[in-house]
Amino acid sequence: MALDLCCLLWAHPGRRAEMHSYEDKVLALVADHGGVVRQRAIRSVRQRAIRSVRQRALCDDPDGPDELQIISIGDRAALDRFMADPRRTALAAERDSAIARTELFEVALVATPVTEETT
């Protein structure tokens, strides 16, 4: 059974571009370990009009992650092989200079309900 993961990433201040560049490189290796990057989202730098104060506070959270990834990979052993891939570990200095914090956890993927907005 596939292991579905969510990865949240925070860049060091002023290092978002470098973090995204690093992630471009290492995420290209996921397929070599039988995995797939299902979704990748980066924090928007555009300001949008938010109606409620509560929504505005949630959207402007300075402590939120700079990037989110949903990855599926065969099993824990495949994840361990990806994490230990010498091509990935060779980039450790690049990672350390760009990424301040990472959270990786298992998730259950669920179907998205179809609404008028999604059709």
Helices and strands as residue ranges (DSSP letters): E 3-11, H 16-27, G 30-33, E 36-42, H 53-59, E 67-73, H 76-84, H 86-89, H 92-98, E 99-106
